[in-house]
Amino acid sequence: MNKKAENIIVGISVGDLNGIGSEVILKTFEDSRMLELCTPVIFANAKILSFIKKSFTSSVQFHGVDKLEQVLPGKVNVLNLWKEGVDITLGKNDEKIGEYAIKSFVAATKALKEGSIDVLVTAPINKYNIQSEEFKFPGHTDYLDKELEGDALMMMVQDNLRVGLLTDHVPLNEVSSHLTEELITRKIETIRKSLIQDFSIVKPKIAVLGLNPHSGDGGVIGKEEDLILKPTLKKIFESGTMVFGPFSADGFFGSGQYEKYDAIIATYHDQGLIPFKTLSFGKGVNYTAGLNKVRTSPDHGTAYDIAGKDMADFNSFKEAVYLAIDIFRSRNQYEEISQKPLKIKEKQL
């Protein structure tokens, strides 16, 4: 493994300062062994984090920096993005706080693009208070899809359970109109590539869930399976991708059928996320697959109701850091292996 992979710089956008983001971030790095795995850089302000830290139990010490060049391994680094004070009211939805959440996220994304950080882990934001003339995106994924190279796809991960989505933040009554052969083919190929390069699975097996109850029951309860899903999946399978389905979603997870596949693709948001969050026991991670850079986040929101009460469970955020590191290493290894045949041919010439 090269030197870069041994000292992975994990950029962290602070999220909504009135939520539990700061708490789960700092509790994650209470364990000093985390600093042997990576060098964290929180995009925020050291004084603000010190103030928020008083609301929960934490012994983490920060290393405040004004430039990324000042970041030190073995320290919890905080890049001071702003100097002014910020009014913090834990548990409150505040548009001004939303501005700082986006300031952190945009700066961290820029650093990711430029290679100043290796991976990005995003703390939760409030999708309502982040909207402005400068930022008109539903959330993290849509902005990253615009700023980075590739085709972003939401994939929920917990150990060997991986759930991807054909459509994500789409109203339920519009899902059917989004299911085209082009979309299905593109999303399945994105997941196939991600399983190979990000999870080191040589020949991945992918399951696709049907849209309608009982996967349409032969057209009795909807025709999307027969008209769109089945013929498209058949064509993809014949091209060499190990894709199966569409399966009836109602019993797929409860029966344990999901364990036979390396990834499951749901047709819409709740079809995939409800069983995933039920099975992941608070340790799930949201991974943005399909991009040229690595971004993960915990699978929960701002949790205003418990902010400042020293009750936040940091396990999902910690797993998000672990996964980002694992994927970064896996990609490095994949690139090295992919380049070796070229080097051998060059020597022979």
Secondary structure, DSSP 8 states (H G I E B T S, - for coil): --HHHHSEEEEEE---TTTTHHHHHHHHTTSTTHHHHEEEEEEE-HHHHHHHHTTS-----EEEESSGGG--TTSEEEEE---S-----TT---HHHHHHHHHHHHHHHHHHHHTSSSEEEE----TTTT--SS---SSHHHHHHHHSSEEEEEEEEETTEEEEESSSS--GGGHHHH--HHHHHHHHHHHHHHHHHTT--SS-EEEEE-SSGGGGGGGTT-SHIIIIIHHHHHHHHHTT-EEEEEE-HHHHTTTTGGGGSSEEEESSHHHHHHHHHHHSTT--EEEEEEESSEEEEESS---GGGTTTT----HHHHHHHHHHHHHHHHHHHHHHHHHHHHHHHHHH-
